[in-house]
Amino acid sequence: MRAAQTRKFRGKNKAPKWKKPDDGMVSVMVLPLAVTDPVDIARLEKLFSAMWSIKRAVQRDARAKVDAYWSAFHERDEHGAKAVRLRLGLSREALERSAYKHLEDSGHLKHHASKALAMHMADEVWNGVQRHLFPDATGQRFGRPKVGRWHDFTRIPGRARSHTTENKWETFRLVGTLHGHVTAYTDGGRHALM
């Protein structure tokens, strides 16, 4: 039997830290789904169902960790808040690992969702936890994280394009061009988007 392996790291990033262009201004384009094929509809429903299961599991983990964090007030006073958050796994990376574990342990979810999607879902849950743990500039905190409702689950977060490599798509991939889409789904492109 081999000795305990040490965890491998990829090493320090040699490139400068990526920042959002134009002083952090980004745009969002919402594309409606026009799915009519029953096979595609079933596949899309399974994807959303799998992602909802992952989000709900990570939200429950995050809520339990936040409750434990606020309950450990003596430990926070003695060792500091950062040490308690580290012990409880209250960080973006820890929630991502939690999402991976739920995905891998489930068996069936791996057929419909990927680790990249699980990571982005955990990042979205972390955003809510972060707003609760750390006050904003006015000193206000947001409420305790809670598990949402299935009917309010309408989007799957993710990045569309890699910011480090040209022509590389990460989570979701758009197929074709806008011109090709307009030509295919309008009257021969005569009613193109302006």
Contact map, one row per residue, 1 for C-alpha under 8 A:
11100000000000000000000000000000000000000000000000000000000000000000000000000000000000000000000000000000000000000000000000000000000000000000000000000000000000000000000000000000000000000000000000
11111000000000000000000000000000000000000000000000000000000000000000000000000000000000000000000000000000000000000000000000000000000000000000000000000000000000000000000000000000000000000000000000
11111000000000000000000000000000000000000000000000000000000000000000000000000000000000000000000000000000000000000000000000000000000000000000000000000000000000000000000000000000000000000000000000
01111100000000000000000000000000000000000000000000000000000000000000000000000000000000000000000000000000000000000000000000000000000000000000000000000000000000000000000000000000000000000000000000
01111110000000000000000000000000000000000000000000000000000000000000000000000000000000000000000000000000000000000000000000000000000000000000000000000000000000000000000000000000000000000000000000
00011111000000000000000000000000000000000000000000000000000000000000000000000000000000000000000000000000000000000000000000000000000000000000000000000000000000000000000000000000000000000000000000
00001111100000000000000000000000000000000000000000000000000000000000000000000000000000000000000000000000000000000000000000000000000000000000000000000000000000000000000000000000000000000000000000
00000111110000000000000000000000000000000000000000000000000000000000000000000000000000000000000000000000000000000000000000000000000000000000000000000000000000000000000000000000000000000000000000
00000011111000000000000000000000000000000000000000000000000000000000000000000000000000000000000000000000000000000000000000000000000000000000000000000000000000000000000000000000000000000000000000
00000001111100000000000000000000000000000000000000000000000000000000000000000000000000000000000000000000000000000000000000000000000000000000000000000000000000000000000000000000000000000000000000
00000000111110000000000000000000000000000000000000000000000000000000000000000000000000000000000000000000000000000000000000000000000000000000000000000000000000000000000000000000000000000000000000
00000000011111000000000000000000000000000000000000000000000000000000000000000000000000000000000000000000000000000000000000000000000000000000000000000000000000000000000000000000000000000000000000
00000000001111110000000000000000000000000000000000000000000000000000000000000000000000000000000000000000000000000000000000000000000000000000000000000000000000000000000000000000000000000000000000
00000000000111110000000000000000000000000000000000000000000000000000000000000000000000000000000000000000000000000000000000000000000000000000000000000000000000000000000000000000000000000000000000
00000000000011111000000000000000000000000000000000000000000000000000000000000000000000000000000000000000000000000000000000000000000000000000000000000000000000000000000000000000000000000000000000
00000000000011111100000000000000000000000000000000000000000000000000000000000000000000000000000000000000000000000000000000000000000000000000000000000000000000000000000000000000000000000000000000
00000000000000111110000000000000000000000000000000000000000000000000000000000000000000000000000000000000000000000000000000000000000000000000000000000000000000000000000000000000000000000000000000
00000000000000011111000000000000000000000000000000000000000000000000000000000000000000000000000000000000000000000000000000000000000000000000000000000000000000000010000000000000000000000000000000
00000000000000001111100100000000000000000000000000000000000000000000000000000000000000000000000000000000000000000000000000000000000000000000000000000000000000000000000000000000000000000000000000
00000000000000000111111111000000000000000000000000000000000000000000000000000000000000000000000000000000000000000000000000000000000000000000000000000000000000000000000000000000000000000000000000
00000000000000000011111111000000000000000000000000000000000000000000000000000000000000000000000000000000000000000000000000000000000000000000000000000000000000000000000000000000000000000000000000
00000000000000000001111111000000000000000000000000000000000000000000000000000000000000000000000000000000000000000000000000000000000000000000000000000000000000000000000000000000000000000000000000
00000000000000000001111110000000000000000000000000000000000000000000000000000000000000000000000000000000000000000000000000000000000000000000000000000000000000000000000000000000000000000000000000
00000000000000000011111111000000000000000000000000000000000000000000000000000000000000000000000000000000000000000000000000000000000000000000000000000000000000000000000000000000000000000000000000
00000000000000000001111111100000000000000000000000000000000000000000000000000000000000000000000000000000000000000000000000000000000000000000000000000000000000000000000000000000000000000000000000
00000000000000000001110111110000000000000000000000000000000000000000000000000000000000000000000000000000000000000000000000000000000000000000000000000000000000000000000000000000000000000000000000
00000000000000000000000011111000000000000000000000000000000000000000000000000000000000000000000000000000000000000000000000000000000000000000000000000000000000000000000000000000000000000000000000
00000000000000000000000001111100000000000000000000000000000000000000000000000000000000000000000000000000000000000000000000000000000000000000000000000000000000000000000000000000000000000000000000
00000000000000000000000000111110000000000000000000000000000000000000000000000000000000000000000000000000000000000000000000000000000000000000000000000000000000000000000000000000000000000000000000
00000000000000000000000000011111000000000000000000000000000000000000000000000000000000000000000000000000000000000000000000000000000000000000000000000000000000000000000000000000000000000000000000
00000000000000000000000000001111100000000000000000000000000000000000000000000000000000000000000000000000000000000000000000000000000000000000000000000000000000000000000000000000000000000000000000
00000000000000000000000000000111110000000000000000000000000000000000000000000000000000000000000000000000000000000000000000000000000000000000000000000000000000000000000000000000000000000000000000
00000000000000000000000000000011111000000000000000000000000000000000000000000000000000000000000000000000000000000000000000000000000000000000000000000000000000000000000000000000000000000000000000
00000000000000000000000000000001111100000000000000000000000000000000000000000000000000000000000000000000000000000000000000000000000000000000000000000000000000000000000000000000000000000000000000
00000000000000000000000000000000111110011000000000000000000000000000000000000000000000000000000000000000000000000000000000000000000000000000000000000000000000000000000000000000000000000000000000
00000000000000000000000000000000011111011000000000000000000000000000000000000000000000000000000000000000000000000000000000000000000000000000000000000000000000000000000000000000000000000000000000
00000000000000000000000000000000001111111000000000000000000000000000000000000000000000000000000000000000000000000000000000000000000000000000000000000000000000000000000000000000000000000000000000
00000000000000000000000000000000000111111100000000000000000000000000000000000000000000000000000000000000000000000000000000000000000000000000000000000000000000000000000000000000000000000000000000
00000000000000000000000000000000000011111110000000000000000000000000000000000000000000000000000000000000000000000000000000000000000000000000000000000000000000000000000000000000000000000000000000
00000000000000000000000000000000001111111111000000000000000000000000000000000000000000000000000000000000000000000000000000000000000000000000000000000000000000000000000000000000000000000000000000
00000000000000000000000000000000001111111111100000000000000000000000000000000000000000000000000000000000000000000000000000000000000000000000000000000000000000000000000000000000000000000000000000
00000000000000000000000000000000000001111111110000000000000000000000000000000000000000000000000000000000000000000000000000000000000000000000000000000000000000000000000000000000000000000000000000
00000000000000000000000000000000000000111111111000000000000000000000000000000000000000000000000000000000000000010000000000000000000000000000000000000000000000000000000000000000000000000000000000
00000000000000000000000000000000000000011111111100000000000000000000000000000000000000000000000000000000000000000000000000000000000000000000000000000000000000000000000000000000000000000000000000
00000000000000000000000000000000000000001111111110000000000000000000000000000000000000000000000000000000000000000000000000000000000000000000000000000000000000000000000000000000000000000000000000
00000000000000000000000000000000000000000111111111000000000000000000000000000000000000000000000000000000000000010000000000000000000000000000000000000000000000000000000000000000000000000000000000
00000000000000000000000000000000000000000011111111100000000000000000000000000000000000000000000000000000000000011000000000000000000000000000000000000000000000000000000000000000000000000000000000
00000000000000000000000000000000000000000001111111110000000000000000000000000000000000000000000000000000000000000000000000000000000000000000000000000000000100000000000000000000000000000000000000
00000000000000000000000000000000000000000000111111111000000000000000000000000000000000000000000000000000000000000000000000000000000000000000000000000000000000000000000000000000000000000000000000
00000000000000000000000000000000000000000000011111111100000000000000000000000000000000000000000000000000000010011000000000000000000000000000000000000000000000000000000000000000000000000000000000
00000000000000000000000000000000000000000000001111111110000000000000000000000000000000000000000000000000000000001000110010000000000000000000000000000000000100000000000000000000000000000000000000
00000000000000000000000000000000000000000000000111111111000000000000000000000000000000000000000000000000000000000000000000000000000000000000000000000100100000000000000000000000000000000000000000
00000000000000000000000000000000000000000000000011111111100000000000000000000000000000000000000000000000000000000000000000000000000000000000000000000000000000000000000000000000000000000000000000
00000000000000000000000000000000000000000000000001111111110000000000000000000000000000000000000000100110000000000000010010000000000000000000000000000000000000000000000000000000000000000000000000
00000000000000000000000000000000000000000000000000111111111000000000000000000000000000000000000000100000000000000000000011001000000000000000000000000000000000000000000000000000000000000000000000
00000000000000000000000000000000000000000000000000011111111100000000000000000000000000000000000000000000000000000000000000000000000000000000000000110000000000000000000000000000000000000000000000
00000000000000000000000000000000000000000000000000001111111110000000000000000000000000000000000000100100000000000000000000000000000000000000000000000000000000000000000000000000000000000000000000
00000000000000000000000000000000000000000000000000000111111111000000000000000000000000000000001001100000000000000000000001001000000000000000000000000000000000000000000000000000000000000000000000
00000000000000000000000000000000000000000000000000000011111111100000000000000000000000000000000000000000000000000000000000001000000000000000000011100000000000000000000000000000000000000000000000
00000000000000000000000000000000000000000000000000000001111111110000000000000000000000000000000000000000000000000000000000000000000000000000000001100000000000000000000000000000000000000000000000
00000000000000000000000000000000000000000000000000000000111111111000000000000000000000000000000001000000000000000000000000000000000000000000000000000000000000000000000000000000000000000000000000
00000000000000000000000000000000000000000000000000000000011111111100000000000000000000000100001000000000000000000000000000001100100000000000000010000000000000000000000000000000000000000000000000
00000000000000000000000000000000000000000000000000000000001111111110000000000000000000000000000000000000000000000000000000000000000000000000000111000000000000000000000000000000000000000000000000
00000000000000000000000000000000000000000000000000000000000111111111000000000000000000000000000000000000000000000000000000000000000000000000000000000000000000000000000000000000000000000000000000
00000000000000000000000000000000000000000000000000000000000011111111100000000000000000011100000000000000000000000000000000000000000000000000000000000000000000000000000000000000000000000000000000
00000000000000000000000000000000000000000000000000000000000001111111110000000000000000000100000000000000000000000000000000000000100000000000000110000000000000000000000000000000000000000000000000
00000000000000000000000000000000000000000000000000000000000000111111111000000000000000000000000000000000000000000000000000000000000000000000000000000000000000000000000000000000000000000000000000
00000000000000000000000000000000000000000000000000000000000000011111111100000000000000010000000000000000000000000000000000000000000000000000000000000000000000000000000000000000000000000000000000
00000000000000000000000000000000000000000000000000000000000000001111111110000000000110010000000000000000000000000000000000000000000000000000000000000000000000000000000000000000000000000000000000
00000000000000000000000000000000000000000000000000000000000000000111111110000000000000000000000000000000000000000000000000000000000000000000000000000000000000000000000000000000000000000000000000
00000000000000000000000000000000000000000000000000000000000000000011111110000000000000000000000000000000000000000000000000000000000000000000000000000000000000000000000000000000000000000000000000
00000000000000000000000000000000000000000000000000000000000000000001111111110000000100000000000000000000000000000000000000000000000000000000000000000000000000000000000000000000000000000000000000
00000000000000000000000000000000000000000000000000000000000000000000111111111000000000000000000000000000000000000000000000000000000000000000000000000000000000000000000000000000000000000000000000
00000000000000000000000000000000000000000000000000000000000000000000000111111100000000000000000000000000000000000000000000000000000000000000000000000000000000000000000000000000000000000000000000
00000000000000000000000000000000000000000000000000000000000000000000000111111111000100000000000000000000000000000000000000000000000000000000000000000000000000000000000000000000000000000000000000
00000000000000000000000000000000000000000000000000000000000000000000000111111111101100000000000000000000000000000000000000000000000000000000000000000000000000000000000000000000000000000000000000
00000000000000000000000000000000000000000000000000000000000000000000000011111111100000000000000000000000000000000000000000000000000000000000000000000000000000000000000000000000000000000000000000
00000000000000000000000000000000000000000000000000000000000000000000000001111111000000000000000000000000000000000000000000000000000000000000000000000000000000000000000000000000000000000000000000
00000000000000000000000000000000000000000000000000000000000000000000000000111111101100000000000000000000000000000000000000000000000000000000000000000000000000000000000000000000000000000000000000
00000000000000000000000000000000000000000000000000000000000000000000000000111111111100000000000000000000000000000000000000000000000000000000000000000000000000000000000000000000000000000000000000
00000000000000000000000000000000000000000000000000000000000000000000000000011011111110000000000000000000000000000000000000000000000000000000000000000000000000000000000000000000000000000000000000
00000000000000000000000000000000000000000000000000000000000000000000000000000001111111000000000000000000000000000000000000000000000000000000000000000000000000000000000000000000000000000000000000
00000000000000000000000000000000000000000000000000000000000000000000000000010011111111100000000000000000000000000000000000000000000000000000000000000000000000000000000000000000000000000000000000
00000000000000000000000000000000000000000000000000000000000000000000100100110011111111110000000000000000000000000000000000000000000000000000000000000000000000000000000000000000000000000000000000
00000000000000000000000000000000000000000000000000000000000000000000100000000000111111111110000000000000000000000000000000000000000000000000000000000000000000000000000000000000000000000000000000
00000000000000000000000000000000000000000000000000000000000000000000000000000000011111111110000000000000000000000000000000000000000000000000000000000000000000000000000000000000000000000000000000
00000000000000000000000000000000000000000000000000000000000000000000000000000000001111111100000000000000000000000000000000000000000000000000000000000000000000000000000000000000000000000000000000
00000000000000000000000000000000000000000000000000000000000000001001100000000000000111111100000000000000000000000000000000000000000000000000000000000000000000000000000000000000000000000000000000
00000000000000000000000000000000000000000000000000000000000000001000000000000000000011111110011000000000000000000000000000000000000000000000000000000000000000000000000000000000000000000000000000
00000000000000000000000000000000000000000000000000000000000001001100000000000000000011111111011000000000000000000000000000000000000000000000000000000000000000000000000000000000000000000000000000
00000000000000000000000000000000000000000000000000000000000000000000000000000000000011001111111000000000000000000000000000000100000000000000000000000000000000000000000000000000000000000000000000
00000000000000000000000000000000000000000000000000000000000000000000000000000000000000000111111100000000000000000000000001100100000000000000000000000000000000000000000000000000000000000000000000
00000000000000000000000000000000000000000000000000000000000000000000000000000000000000000011111110000000000000000000000000000000000000000000000000000000000000000000000000000000000000000000000000
00000000000000000000000000000000000000000000000000000000000000000000000000000000000000001111111111000000000000000000000000000000000000000000000000000000000000000000000000000000000000000000000000
00000000000000000000000000000000000000000000000000000000010001000000000000000000000000001111111111100000000000000000000001100100000000000000000000000000000000000000000000000000000000000000000000
00000000000000000000000000000000000000000000000000000000000000000000000000000000000000000001111111110000000000000000011001100000000000000000000000000000000000000000000000000000000000000000000000
00000000000000000000000000000000000000000000000000000000000000000000000000000000000000000000111111111000000000000000000000000000000000000000000000000000000000000000000000000000000000000000000000
00000000000000000000000000000000000000000000000000000000010010000000000000000000000000000000011111111100000000000000000000000000000000000000000000000000000000000000000000000000000000000000000000
00000000000000000000000000000000000000000000000000000110110000000000000000000000000000000000001111111110000000000000011011000000000000000000000000000000000000000000000000000000000000000000000000
00000000000000000000000000000000000000000000000000000000000000000000000000000000000000000000000111111111000000000010011000000000000000000000000000000000000000000000000000000000000000000000000000
00000000000000000000000000000000000000000000000000000000000000000000000000000000000000000000000011111111100000000000000000000000000000000000000000000000000000000000000000000000000000000000000000
00000000000000000000000000000000000000000000000000000100100000000000000000000000000000000000000001111111110000000000000000000000000000000000000000000000000000000000000000000000000000000000000000
00000000000000000000000000000000000000000000000000000100000000000000000000000000000000000000000000111111111011000010010000000000000000000000000000000000000000000000000000000000000000000000000000
00000000000000000000000000000000000000000000000000000000000000000000000000000000000000000000000000011111111011000000000000000000000000000000000000000000000000000000000000000000000000000000000000
00000000000000000000000000000000000000000000000000000000000000000000000000000000000000000000000000001111111000000000000000000000000000000000000000000000000000000000000000000000000000000000000000
00000000000000000000000000000000000000000000000000000000000000000000000000000000000000000000000000000111111111000000000000000000000000000000000000000000000000000000000000000000000000000000000000
00000000000000000000000000000000000000000000000000000000000000000000000000000000000000000000000000000011111111100000000000000000000000000000000000000000000000000000000000000000000000000000000000
00000000000000000000000000000000000000000000000000000000000000000000000000000000000000000000000000000000011111110000000000000000000000000000000000000000000000000000000000000000000000000000000000
00000000000000000000000000000000000000000000000001000000000000000000000000000000000000000000000000000011011111111000000000000000000000000000000000000000000000000000000000000000000000000000000000
00000000000000000000000000000000000000000000000000000000000000000000000000000000000000000000000000000011011111111100000000000000000000000000000000000000000000000000000000000000000000000000000000
00000000000000000000000000000000000000000000000000000000000000000000000000000000000000000000000000000000001111111000000000000000000000000000000000000000000000000000000000000000000000000000000000
00000000000000000000000000000000000000000010011001000000000000000000000000000000000000000000000000000000000111111100000000000000000000000000000000000000000000000000000000000000000000000000000000
00000000000000000000000000000000000000000000001001100000000000000000000000000000000000000000000000000000000011111110110000000000000000000000000000000000000000000000000000000000000000000000000000
00000000000000000000000000000000000000000000000000000000000000000000000000000000000000000000000000000000000001011111110000000000000000000000000000000000000000000000000000000000000000000000000000
00000000000000000000000000000000000000000000000000000000000000000000000000000000000000000000000000010010000000001111111000000000000000000000000000000000000000000000000000000000000000000000000000
00000000000000000000000000000000000000000000000000000000000000000000000000000000000000000000000000000000000000000111111100000000000000000000000000000000000000000000000001100000000000000000000000
00000000000000000000000000000000000000000000000000100000000000000000000000000000000000000000000000000000000000001111111110000000000000000000000000000000000111000000000000100000000000000000000000
00000000000000000000000000000000000000000000000000100100000000000000000000000000000000000000000100110010000000001111111111000000000000000000000000000000000000000000000000000000000000000000000000
00000000000000000000000000000000000000000000000000000000000000000000000000000000000000000000000100110000000000000011111111100000000000000000000000000000000000000000000000000000000000000000000000
00000000000000000000000000000000000000000000000000000000000000000000000000000000000000000000000000000000000000000001111111110000000000000000000000000000000011000000000000000000000000000000000000
00000000000000000000000000000000000000000000000000100110000000000000000000000000000000000000000000100000000000000000111111111000000000000000000000000000000111000000000000000000000000000000000000
00000000000000000000000000000000000000000000000000000010010000000000000000000000000000000001001100100000000000000000011111111100000000000000000000000000000000000000000000000000000000000000000000
00000000000000000000000000000000000000000000000000000000000000000000000000000000000000000001001100000000000000000000001111111110000000000000000000000000000000000000000000000000000000000000000000
00000000000000000000000000000000000000000000000000000000000000000000000000000000000000000000000000000000000000000000000111111111000000000000000000000000000010000000000000000000000000000000000000
00000000000000000000000000000000000000000000000000000010011001000000000000000000000000000000000000000000000000000000000011111111100000000000000000000000000000000000000000000000000000000000000000
00000000000000000000000000000000000000000000000000000000000001000000000000000000000000000011001000000000000000000000000001111111110000000000000000000000000000000000000000000000000000000000000000
00000000000000000000000000000000000000000000000000000000000000000000000000000000000000000000000000000000000000000000000000111111111000000000000000000000000000000000000000000000000000000000000000
00000000000000000000000000000000000000000000000000000000000000000000000000000000000000000000000000000000000000000000000000011111111100000000000010000000000000000000000000000000000000000000000000
00000000000000000000000000000000000000000000000000000000000001000100000000000000000000000000000000000000000000000000000000001111111110000000000110000000000000000000000000000000000000000000000000
00000000000000000000000000000000000000000000000000000000000000000000000000000000000000000000000000000000000000000000000000000111111111000000000000000000000000000000000000000000000000000000000000
00000000000000000000000000000000000000000000000000000000000000000000000000000000000000000000000000000000000000000000000000000011111111110000110000000000000000000000000000000000000000000000000000
00000000000000000000000000000000000000000000000000000000000000000000000000000000000000000000000000000000000000000000000000000001111111100000111110000000000000000000000000000000000000000000000000
00000000000000000000000000000000000000000000000000000000000000000000000000000000000000000000000000000000000000000000000000000000111111100000100000000000000000000000000000000000000000000000000000
00000000000000000000000000000000000000000000000000000000000000000000000000000000000000000000000000000000000000000000000000000000011111110000100000000000000000000000000000000000000000000000000000
00000000000000000000000000000000000000000000000000000000000000000000000000000000000000000000000000000000000000000000000000000000001111111111110000000000000000000000000000000000000000000000000000
00000000000000000000000000000000000000000000000000000000000000000000000000000000000000000000000000000000000000000000000000000000001001111111100000000000000000000000000000000000000000000000000000
00000000000000000000000000000000000000000000000000000000000000000000000000000000000000000000000000000000000000000000000000000000000000111111000000000000000000000000000000000000000000000000000000
00000000000000000000000000000000000000000000000000000000000000000000000000000000000000000000000000000000000000000000000000000000000000111111000000000000000000000000000000000000000000000000000000
00000000000000000000000000000000000000000000000000000000000000000000000000000000000000000000000000000000000000000000000000000000000000111111100000000000000000000000000000000000000000000000000000
00000000000000000000000000000000000000000000000000000000000000000000000000000000000000000000000000000000000000000000000000000000000000111111110000000000000000000000000000000000000000000000000000
00000000000000000000000000000000000000000000000000000000000000000000000000000000000000000000000000000000000000000000000000000000001111110011111000000000000000000000000000000000000000000000000000
00000000000000000000000000000000000000000000000000000000000000000000000000000000000000000000000000000000000000000000000000000000001100100001111100000000000000000000000000000000000000000000000000
00000000000000000000000000000000000000000000000000000000000000000000000000000000000000000000000000000000000000000000000000000000000100000000111110000000000000000000000000000000000000000000000000
00000000000000000000000000000000000000000000000000000000000000100100000000000000000000000000000000000000000000000000000000000000100100000000011111000000000000000000000000000000000000000000000000
00000000000000000000000000000000000000000000000000000000001001100100000000000000000000000000000000000000000000000000000000000001100100000000001111100000000000000000000000000000000000000000000000
00000000000000000000000000000000000000000000000000000000001100100000000000000000000000000000000000000000000000000000000000000000000000000000000111110000000000000000000000000000000000000000000000
00000000000000000000000000000000000000000000000000000001001100000000000000000000000000000000000000000000000000000000000000000000000000000000000011111000000000000000000000000000000000000000000000
00000000000000000000000000000000000000000000000000000001000000000000000000000000000000000000000000000000000000000000000000000000000000000000000001111101100000000000000000000000000000000000000000
00000000000000000000000000000000000000000000000000000000000000000000000000000000000000000000000000000000000000000000000000000000000000000000000000111111100000000000000000000000000000000000000000
00000000000000000000000000000000000000000000000000010000000000000000000000000000000000000000000000000000000000000000000000000000000000000000000000011111100000000000000000000000000000000000000000
00000000000000000000000000000000000000000000000000000000000000000000000000000000000000000000000000000000000000000000000000000000000000000000000000001111110000000000000000000000000000000000000000
00000000000000000000000000000000000000000000000000000000000000000000000000000000000000000000000000000000000000000000000000000000000000000000000000011111110000000000000000000000000000000000000000
00000000000000000000000000000000000000000000000000010000000000000000000000000000000000000000000000000000000000000000000000000000000000000000000000011111111000000000000000000000000000000000000000
00000000000000000000000000000000000000000000000000000000000000000000000000000000000000000000000000000000000000000000000000000000000000000000000000000011111100000000000000000000000000000000000000
00000000000000000000000000000000000000000000000000000000000000000000000000000000000000000000000000000000000000000000000000000000000000000000000000000000111110000000000000000000000000000000000000
00000000000000000000000000000000000000000000000100100000000000000000000000000000000000000000000000000000000000000000100010000000000000000000000000000000011111000000000000000000000000000000000000
00000000000000000000000000000000000000000000000000000000000000000000000000000000000000000000000000000000000000000000100110010000000000000000000000000000001111100000000000000000000000000000000000
00000000000000000000000000000000000000000000000000000000000000000000000000000000000000000000000000000000000000000000100110000000000000000000000000000000000111110000000000110000000000000000000000
00000000000000000000000000000000000000000000000000000000000000000000000000000000000000000000000000000000000000000000000000000000000000000000000000000000000011111100000001110000000000000000000000
00000000000000000000000000000000000000000000000000000000000000000000000000000000000000000000000000000000000000000000000000000000000000000000000000000000000001111100000011111000000000000000000000
00000000000000000000000000000000000000000000000000000000000000000000000000000000000000000000000000000000000000000000000000000000000000000000000000000000000000111110001111100000000000000000000000
00000000000000000000000000000000000000000000000000000000000000000000000000000000000000000000000000000000000000000000000000000000000000000000000000000000000000111111111111000000000000000000000000
00000000000000000100000000000000000000000000000000000000000000000000000000000000000000000000000000000000000000000000000000000000000000000000000000000000000000001111110000000000000000000000000000
00000000000000000000000000000000000000000000000000000000000000000000000000000000000000000000000000000000000000000000000000000000000000000000000000000000000000000111110000000000000000000000000000
00000000000000000000000000000000000000000000000000000000000000000000000000000000000000000000000000000000000000000000000000000000000000000000000000000000000000000111111100000000000000000000000000
00000000000000000000000000000000000000000000000000000000000000000000000000000000000000000000000000000000000000000000000000000000000000000000000000000000000000000111111100000000000000000000000000
00000000000000000000000000000000000000000000000000000000000000000000000000000000000000000000000000000000000000000000000000000000000000000000000000000000000000001100111110000000000000000000000000
00000000000000000000000000000000000000000000000000000000000000000000000000000000000000000000000000000000000000000000000000000000000000000000000000000000000000001100111111000000000000000000000000
00000000000000000000000000000000000000000000000000000000000000000000000000000000000000000000000000000000000000000000000000000000000000000000000000000000000000011100001111111000000000000000000000
00000000000000000000000000000000000000000000000000000000000000000000000000000000000000000000000000000000000000000001000000000000000000000000000000000000000000111100000111111000000000000000000000
00000000000000000000000000000000000000000000000000000000000000000000000000000000000000000000000000000000000000000001100000000000000000000000000000000000000001111000000011111000000000000000000000
00000000000000000000000000000000000000000000000000000000000000000000000000000000000000000000000000000000000000000000000000000000000000000000000000000000000001110000000011111100000000000000000000
00000000000000000000000000000000000000000000000000000000000000000000000000000000000000000000000000000000000000000000000000000000000000000000000000000000000000010000000011111110000000000000000000
00000000000000000000000000000000000000000000000000000000000000000000000000000000000000000000000000000000000000000000000000000000000000000000000000000000000000000000000000011111000000000000000000
00000000000000000000000000000000000000000000000000000000000000000000000000000000000000000000000000000000000000000000000000000000000000000000000000000000000000000000000000001111100000000000000000
00000000000000000000000000000000000000000000000000000000000000000000000000000000000000000000000000000000000000000000000000000000000000000000000000000000000000000000000000000111110110000000000000
00000000000000000000000000000000000000000000000000000000000000000000000000000000000000000000000000000000000000000000000000000000000000000000000000000000000000000000000000000011111110000000000000
00000000000000000000000000000000000000000000000000000000000000000000000000000000000000000000000000000000000000000000000000000000000000000000000000000000000000000000000000000001111111000000000000
00000000000000000000000000000000000000000000000000000000000000000000000000000000000000000000000000000000000000000000000000000000000000000000000000000000000000000000000000000000111111100000100000
00000000000000000000000000000000000000000000000000000000000000000000000000000000000000000000000000000000000000000000000000000000000000000000000000000000000000000000000000000001111111110000000000
00000000000000000000000000000000000000000000000000000000000000000000000000000000000000000000000000000000000000000000000000000000000000000000000000000000000000000000000000000001111111111000000000
00000000000000000000000000000000000000000000000000000000000000000000000000000000000000000000000000000000000000000000000000000000000000000000000000000000000000000000000000000000011111111101100110
00000000000000000000000000000000000000000000000000000000000000000000000000000000000000000000000000000000000000000000000000000000000000000000000000000000000000000000000000000000001111111111110100
00000000000000000000000000000000000000000000000000000000000000000000000000000000000000000000000000000000000000000000000000000000000000000000000000000000000000000000000000000000000111111111100000
00000000000000000000000000000000000000000000000000000000000000000000000000000000000000000000000000000000000000000000000000000000000000000000000000000000000000000000000000000000000011111111100000
00000000000000000000000000000000000000000000000000000000000000000000000000000000000000000000000000000000000000000000000000000000000000000000000000000000000000000000000000000000000001111111111100
00000000000000000000000000000000000000000000000000000000000000000000000000000000000000000000000000000000000000000000000000000000000000000000000000000000000000000000000000000000000000111111111000
00000000000000000000000000000000000000000000000000000000000000000000000000000000000000000000000000000000000000000000000000000000000000000000000000000000000000000000000000000000000001111111111000
00000000000000000000000000000000000000000000000000000000000000000000000000000000000000000000000000000000000000000000000000000000000000000000000000000000000000000000000000000000001001111111111100
00000000000000000000000000000000000000000000000000000000000000000000000000000000000000000000000000000000000000000000000000000000000000000000000000000000000000000000000000000000000000100111111100
00000000000000000000000000000000000000000000000000000000000000000000000000000000000000000000000000000000000000000000000000000000000000000000000000000000000000000000000000000000000000000111111110
00000000000000000000000000000000000000000000000000000000000000000000000000000000000000000000000000000000000000000000000000000000000000000000000000000000000000000000000000000000000001100100111111
00000000000000000000000000000000000000000000000000000000000000000000000000000000000000000000000000000000000000000000000000000000000000000000000000000000000000000000000000000000000001000000001111
00000000000000000000000000000000000000000000000000000000000000000000000000000000000000000000000000000000000000000000000000000000000000000000000000000000000000000000000000000000000000000000000111
